[in-house]
Amino acid sequence: MSAETARCRVGISTNADLIDGDERRFEEELSLVAASGADVAEIILHSMDLVVNGRLNPRRLARVKSITSSFAMGYSLHLPFVLNLLDSDRREIYTEVFRAGLAFAAKIGASTLVYHASAAPFDVAAIERLWFPRYGTRDRDRLKAALFAEDAEALARLGEEAASYGLSIGVENPNLYSLSGLATYGCEPEALLSQIEQIGRPNVGLTLDIGHLFLSSRCFGFDYLGALRRLAPKALHAHIHDNFGKIDAGEPYIQRLPYGLGDLHLPPGEGLIPIDDALRILLASGYAGTFMLELEFRFWADFKEHVEAFRARIDSLG
């Protein structure tokens, strides 16, 4: 194993929907991750009812911390999937939950906090109700610039708070099939890079989701590996999973899987993503974060096999 690959950490993400506030299920999921030989488990903040009205619940926090401390693993923390700093109506409470997430991440010794890239409603009605009164223009380019600048300022402030805890924030590129009626930078590589640069903090970078990026490349028509090369130097954290690059229509997972549709979170090598090329690009960029296997939790019985196979894959690329 080369010095480059020796530093790589492999993780597995937990499943918030399956835990659904159940402490026993939370502990069981962490046990499965630990048994796989993974170095890191990614916890989803809303899975354990840790935050109530923007504040950490001390009783639940103590019990969750007792569980996490019983495992010899590192942790990362994923903020709630429904948390958006460009939501004009809920910005204040979303910011409070974000800050509660930072505090919780610090208490369990997590290194990285994951946040889905912001998105603002941007249809004609939203522009008239929200953005024209706020910014005094209907020009879409100027409005987007103002919105993204506001988002960058908010993330820079949160990044400063994260740094006080010794934490990094990884802004994740989301899985969206249409940008109609939205102002977001998350799905377009150049816009995402520009936003990270505008934030301007060394501890705020990307959670580079290679599966989401593959679907976006098929949906919006950009070169997948070329985008990876541009984005990889800003990656602090990476979500690794596979799919077939097919757009779904929102069907349940069990209906999509037979047809290879959508964001399937398959083990690496079981879809059409050029995984080896993607990993070579990450390694060549100097990436030193966790390779988080963000697998559908229905594959739990084979987690150990997938972790071992991924480590072998990384070693073969070194």
FENNORKA-V30868 format. One record per run of one state. SS is the DSSP state (A for helix, B for strand, O for the rest). FROM is the first residue (numbers start at 0). LEN is the number of residues. If there is no record, write none. Layout:
{{SS & FROM & LEN} {SS & FROM & LEN}}
This chain:
{{O & 0 & 2} {A & 2 & 4} {O & 6 & 2} {B & 8 & 5} {O & 13 & 2} {A & 15 & 4} {O & 19 & 3} {A & 22 & 13} {O & 35 & 4} {B & 39 & 5} {A & 44 & 4} {O & 48 & 2} {B & 50 & 2} {O & 52 & 2} {B & 54 & 2} {O & 56 & 1} {A & 57 & 11} {O & 68 & 5} {B & 73 & 5} {O & 78 & 12} {A & 90 & 17} {O & 107 & 4} {B & 111 & 5} {O & 116 & 2} {B & 118 & 3} {O & 121 & 2} {A & 123 & 12} {O & 135 & 4} {A & 139 & 25} {O & 164 & 3} {B & 167 & 5} {O & 172 & 9} {B & 181 & 3} {O & 184 & 4} {A & 188 & 11} {O & 199 & 4} {B & 203 & 6} {A & 209 & 11} {O & 220 & 3} {A & 223 & 9} {O & 232 & 2} {B & 234 & 6} {O & 240 & 1} {B & 241 & 1} {O & 242 & 3} {B & 245 & 1} {O & 246 & 6} {A & 252 & 7} {O & 259 & 1} {B & 260 & 1} {O & 261 & 4} {B & 265 & 1} {O & 266 & 8} {A & 274 & 10} {O & 284 & 5} {B & 289 & 4} {O & 293 & 3} {A & 296 & 21} {O & 317 & 1}}
